[in-house]
Amino acid sequence: MSIDRTPDPAGWRPATRLVRGGTIRTPFAETSEALFLNSGYVYDSAEEAEAAFSGGLERYVYSRYANPTLSMLEERLRLIEGAGACRTTASGMAAVFAALMCQLKAGDRVVAARALFSSSLYILCELLPRFGVEAELVDGADLAQWEKALARPAACVLIETPANPTLEIVDLAAVCRLARKAGAKVIVDNVFATPILQRPLELGADIVVYSATKHFDGQGRCLGGAVLGSREFVTETLLPFLRHTGPAMSPFNAWVLLKGLETLEVRLARHEQNALAVARFLEESGRLARVLHPGLPSHPQYALARRQMAGGGGMLAIEVKGGKEAAFRFLNALTVIDISNNLGDAKSLICHPATSTHQRLSAEERARLGIGDGMLRLSVGLEDAADLIADLERALDAADRAADRAAPGGAAR
């Protein structure tokens, strides 16, 4: 191959790896990573092609299998996460599905935290049973439930922490110990925290998955996913599944994500700074039923968050008094913050989970997860915090008026 990979000294710190990790340069010596948009590759001889496809020659053969731009992204993510290997996918949900399906068979059992993104719940509760795989859900913050569920063998454990949208936090080290005794591989969806704020592999997890669409890009430009784990798992179990089912990431998306990673640490610090300022304002206002952020002492798992995370991140969950009508008035009064179901973006984004990201769940299921009709998920962006707070104050005024109308004896509409 005619490209050389930039060496990665063991002493490089995360910020340096985010900018330079995994870089490979062509003979043109380009500064920015090269974008390889080709689908296929040519060979000097039939013998070379035979050797490449038989595995006797290490080289690129087809971009569904591997591509130089994807290789750079995968290596950079591997270095940041501290994993043995990484493979990218077309989306975050493709990463979750592949991480599960590449290792499951009929008769297996999966134990998962109940508080998951609704598409993950669909995979567990709708798709896996069709293939003869049992899925058991537990309340993620209740170690007694984990202990009971993992008292018998399981193939996989799936955890999302902090959870979407409730920001519930699972004790990773404790659950990983229980899972190991049950023979289960632990898969952690680390999308809210990113590898900057939480390192699941260091806490005992086996596999980490991401929607790279979120903070890795950080500007709402493209989709992507990633699965990280040991080299043995990725090479022998995950890679054959990906090659033959084809959820490949576009090289262009990989290039965009590489550029996004360069500023991840800087952006995340601003996300968290703004989120804490917003969370404190909202909590101190006393005008909401709940304000949830891992950096607030009022968070139910605040002590755990401080123990296993380097920071609280940029996500909040709030509950508006007055239910859906008040929540909608809150949303419709915003002029700076956009209504959107994406997150981890430079722009502050907010959504109503009960009617968007988690609308397919029954009212009973949402209630059990703590997703009420007044709950809103807020992804705090990079704007000036004072502008965000002013915008939220206007929205609170609108929600208060709606709540007053909804209260017994309130003003008629």
Residue, then its C-alpha position, 0 to 999 in steps of 0.5 A: m500500500s502506498i500510504d503511511r500511517t502517522p505514528d501514535p506515541a503512547g504518551w499522546r493525550p486525548a486532545t492530541r489524538l482527537v486531532r492527529g490520531g490514526t492519520i494516514r497520508t498519501p504521497f501527496a502529503e496533504t494536511s487534511e485527511a484525504l477523502f477516498l470516495n471510491s467503491g472498489y480497488v484495482y489489482d496489478s494481476a489476477e494473482e494479487a486479487e486472489a491473494a487479497f480475497s483469500g486473506g493472504l495479502e492485506r490491502y483494500v478490496y471493496s469499500r463495504y469491507a474497508n476504506p482508507t478514510l473509514s480506517m482513519l476514523e476507526e483508528r482515531l476512535r479506537l485510540i480515544e476510547g482505548a479499545g483494541a479495535c473499532r468498526t464504523t456503521a452507517s448509523g448509531m442504530a446500525a451499531v447497536f443492532a450489529a453489536l447484538m446480532c453478531q453474537l446472538k443465536a436462538g436460545d440466547r438471553v439478553v438483559a438490558a436496562r429498561a431506560l433505553f432509546s426507543s429504537s433499542l427497545y424495539i430491537l430487544c422487544e420486537l426483533l430479537p424474539r423473532f429469532g428466538v432470543e429472550a430479552e429481560l428488562v430491569d430498572g437500571a438504577d436498581l442493582a438488586q434487579w440486575e443481580k436477580a436477572l443475572a443470577r442465570p446465564a445470559a449472552c449480552v447485557l445492554i446499557e445506556t448511561p446516562a439514559n435517553p431521555t431520563l438521564e438515569i445512570v447505571d453503576l457500570a462497574a457493579v453491573c459488569r461484575l454481575a454480568r461477568k459471572a453470568g457469562a454475558k458480554v456488556i454493551v454500553d451505549n455511551v452516546f450522551a457521555t462520549p469517551i471524553l466524559q466516560r470510559p466504559l471499557e475501563l469500568g469493565a464493559d466489553i463493547v461500546v457503541y456510539s451514534a457518531t451522528k451526535h457529538f462526534d459530528g456535532q453540527g447536524r451534518c451526517l449520520g454514522g455509528a461505531v462499535l468498539g471492543s477487543r481486537e478479537f471480538v471485532t475481527e472474529t465476531l463483528l467484522p464478518f457480520l458487517r461485511h456480509t450484512g453491509p451497514a457500511m458508513s459512507p467515506f464522505n461521512a467518515w471524513v466529516l466525522l474526522k473533522g468533527l472529532e478535532t474539536l470534540e473536547v473543546r465543544l464538549a467543555r462548552h456544552e457542559q458549561n452551558a448546560l450547568a448554567v441552564a440547569r442551575f437557572l431552571e432548578e433555582s427558578g422553582r417553576l418546573a416539576r423536575v430538572l435532571h442533569p448529572g452535574l446537579p446535586s439533586h440528580p438521583q445518582y449524583a454521587l455515582a455520576r461523579r464516580q464514573m464520569a468526568g463531567g455531567g455533559g450537555m444534556l438535560a431533562i426537565e418536566v414542565k408543570g401542566g402536562k402536554e399542553a404546557a410543554f407544547r406552549f413552552l416549546n412553541a415560545l422558544t425563539v433561540i432553541d430549536i425543536s428537534n429530535n437530534l442532540g449533541d449539536a452546536k445548536s441547542l435542541i429540544c424535543h418532547p419525548a412522549t410524542s417524538t423519540h419515545q412515542r411508540l411506547s405505551a403510556e404505561e411504559r413511558a410512565r414506568l420510565g419516568i417519561g411524563d407528558g410534561m417531560l422535555r429533553l434539552s441538548v444544550g449547544l454552544e450559544d451564549a448561556a445568557d441568551l439560552i436562559a432568556d429564551l427559556e425564561r420566556a418559555l417558562d412564562a408561556a408554560d405557566r400560563a398554560a398550567d394556570r388554565a389547566a388548574p381547577g378553577g383556572a381561566a377559561r380558554 
